[in-house]
Amino acid sequence: MTAETPVKPVMDEERNFPRGLAIRLFAYLVAGHVLAGFLYLLFEAGAQGR
């Protein structure tokens, strides 16, 4: 009898994606968009002052 090694699927990386990294990435994306929106509003408010 030969022992067969289990075949890993090609897209196995999705299941091994670290949860903490995903949460941190999501938080950075949200925080980056909030910061960009705030800067946009500052520039818009500054342009209205002229």
BABA-66262 format. One record per atom (N, C-alpha, C): residue in three letters; chain; y, x, z. Coordinates in nm, 2 decimals. Atoms other than C-alpha are relative to their C-alpha. Example, Ala and Ser with C-alpha at 12.3 -4.5 7.8 and 13.67 -1.06 7.14 Angstrom:
 residuo cadena     py     px     pz
     ALA      A  -0.12   0.09   0.00
     ALA      A  -0.45   1.23   0.78
     ALA      A   0.12   0.09   0.00
     SER      A  -0.11  -0.09   0.00
     SER      A  -0.11   1.37   0.71
     SER      A   0.11  -0.08   0.08
END
This chain:
 residuo cadena     py     px     pz
     MET      A  -0.12   0.08   0.00
     MET      A   0.00   0.00   0.00
     MET      A   0.12   0.09   0.00
     THR      A  -0.13  -0.07   0.00
     THR      A   0.35   0.12  -0.08
     THR      A   0.10  -0.08   0.07
     ALA      A  -0.11   0.07  -0.07
     ALA      A   0.65   0.04   0.13
     ALA      A   0.11  -0.01  -0.10
     GLU      A  -0.11   0.02   0.09
     GLU      A   0.92  -0.12  -0.08
     GLU      A   0.13   0.01   0.08
     THR      A  -0.13  -0.01  -0.06
     THR      A   1.28  -0.04   0.01
     THR      A   0.08  -0.13  -0.04
     PRO      A  -0.07   0.12   0.04
     PRO      A   1.50  -0.35   0.02
     PRO      A   0.12   0.04  -0.10
     VAL      A  -0.11  -0.02   0.10
     VAL      A   1.74  -0.37  -0.28
     VAL      A   0.13  -0.06   0.05
     LYS      A  -0.13   0.05  -0.04
     LYS      A   2.10  -0.40  -0.18
     LYS      A   0.08  -0.06  -0.12
     PRO      A  -0.08   0.05   0.11
     PRO      A   2.32  -0.63  -0.39
     PRO      A   0.12   0.09  -0.03
     VAL      A  -0.10  -0.08   0.05
     VAL      A   2.59  -0.47  -0.59
     VAL      A   0.13  -0.03   0.08
     MET      A  -0.13   0.04  -0.07
     MET      A   2.88  -0.66  -0.42
     MET      A  -0.03  -0.01   0.15
     ASP      A   0.03   0.00  -0.15
     ASP      A   2.76  -0.58  -0.06
     ASP      A   0.12   0.04   0.08
     GLU      A  -0.12  -0.05  -0.07
     GLU      A   3.10  -0.43   0.03
     GLU      A   0.08  -0.12   0.06
     GLU      A  -0.08   0.11  -0.05
     GLU      A   3.25  -0.78   0.08
     GLU      A  -0.05  -0.04   0.14
     ARG      A   0.05   0.04  -0.13
     ARG      A   3.02  -0.85   0.38
     ARG      A   0.03   0.11   0.10
     ASN      A  -0.02  -0.11  -0.09
     ASN      A   3.09  -0.51   0.53
     ASN      A   0.15   0.03   0.02
     PHE      A  -0.14  -0.02  -0.01
     PHE      A   3.47  -0.54   0.51
     PHE      A   0.04  -0.02   0.15
     PRO      A  -0.03   0.01  -0.15
     PRO      A   3.60  -0.47   0.87
     PRO      A   0.10  -0.12   0.02
     ARG      A  -0.09   0.11  -0.04
     ARG      A   3.75  -0.78   1.03
     ARG      A   0.14   0.04   0.05
     GLY      A  -0.13  -0.05  -0.05
     GLY      A   4.02  -0.59   1.21
     GLY      A   0.09   0.05  -0.11
     LEU      A  -0.08  -0.05   0.11
     LEU      A   4.14  -0.43   0.89
     LEU      A   0.05  -0.12  -0.08
     ALA      A  -0.05   0.12   0.08
     ALA      A   4.16  -0.77   0.71
     ALA      A   0.11  -0.07   0.08
     ILE      A  -0.10   0.07  -0.08
     ILE      A   4.36  -0.92   1.00
     ILE      A   0.13   0.09  -0.01
     ARG      A  -0.12  -0.09   0.01
     ARG      A   4.60  -0.61   1.00
     ARG      A   0.06  -0.01  -0.14
     LEU      A  -0.06   0.01   0.14
     LEU      A   4.64  -0.63   0.62
     LEU      A   0.07  -0.13  -0.02
     PHE      A  -0.07   0.13   0.01
     PHE      A   4.72  -1.00   0.64
     PHE      A   0.13   0.00   0.08
     ALA      A  -0.12  -0.01  -0.08
     ALA      A   4.97  -0.94   0.92
     ALA      A   0.11   0.08  -0.06
     TYR      A  -0.10  -0.08   0.07
     TYR      A   5.14  -0.66   0.73
     TYR      A   0.06  -0.07  -0.12
     LEU      A  -0.04   0.07   0.12
     LEU      A   5.16  -0.87   0.42
     LEU      A   0.10  -0.11   0.04
     VAL      A  -0.09   0.10  -0.05
     VAL      A   5.32  -1.16   0.61
     VAL      A   0.13   0.06   0.05
     ALA      A  -0.12  -0.07  -0.05
     ALA      A   5.56  -0.93   0.80
     ALA      A   0.08   0.06  -0.11
     GLY      A  -0.08  -0.06   0.11
     GLY      A   5.66  -0.76   0.48
     GLY      A   0.07  -0.10  -0.08
     HIS      A  -0.07   0.11   0.07
     HIS      A   5.74  -1.09   0.31
     HIS      A   0.11  -0.06   0.08
     VAL      A  -0.11   0.05  -0.09
     VAL      A   5.94  -1.21   0.61
     VAL      A   0.11   0.10   0.00
     LEU      A  -0.11  -0.09   0.01
     LEU      A   6.14  -0.89   0.61
     LEU      A   0.07   0.00  -0.13
     ALA      A  -0.07   0.01   0.13
     ALA      A   6.20  -0.91   0.24
     ALA      A   0.08  -0.12  -0.02
     GLY      A  -0.08   0.13   0.00
     GLY      A   6.31  -1.27   0.27
     GLY      A   0.13   0.01   0.08
     PHE      A  -0.12  -0.02  -0.08
     PHE      A   6.55  -1.17   0.55
     PHE      A   0.10   0.08  -0.07
     LEU      A  -0.09  -0.09   0.07
     LEU      A   6.70  -0.89   0.35
     LEU      A   0.06  -0.08  -0.12
     TYR      A  -0.06   0.08   0.11
     TYR      A   6.74  -1.13   0.05
     TYR      A   0.10  -0.09   0.05
     LEU      A  -0.10   0.09  -0.06
     LEU      A   6.92  -1.38   0.27
     LEU      A   0.13   0.08   0.04
     LEU      A  -0.12  -0.08  -0.04
     LEU      A   7.15  -1.10   0.40
     LEU      A   0.08   0.03  -0.12
     PHE      A  -0.07  -0.03   0.12
     PHE      A   7.24  -1.00   0.05
     PHE      A   0.07  -0.12  -0.06
     GLU      A  -0.05   0.13   0.05
     GLU      A   7.29  -1.36  -0.06
     GLU      A   0.13  -0.04   0.08
     ALA      A  -0.11   0.03  -0.09
     ALA      A   7.52  -1.42   0.24
     ALA      A   0.11   0.09  -0.02
     GLY      A  -0.11  -0.10   0.03
     GLY      A   7.71  -1.10   0.17
     GLY      A   0.07  -0.03  -0.13
     ALA      A  -0.05   0.03   0.13
     ALA      A   7.76  -1.20  -0.19
     ALA      A   0.09  -0.13   0.00
     GLN      A  -0.08   0.13  -0.02
     GLN      A   7.90  -1.55  -0.08
     GLN      A   0.13   0.03   0.07
     GLY      A  -0.12  -0.03  -0.08
     GLY      A   8.16  -1.38   0.14
     GLY      A   0.11   0.06  -0.09
     ARG      A  -0.10  -0.06   0.09
     ARG      A   8.35  -1.23  -0.16
     ARG      A   0.09  -0.11  -0.05
END
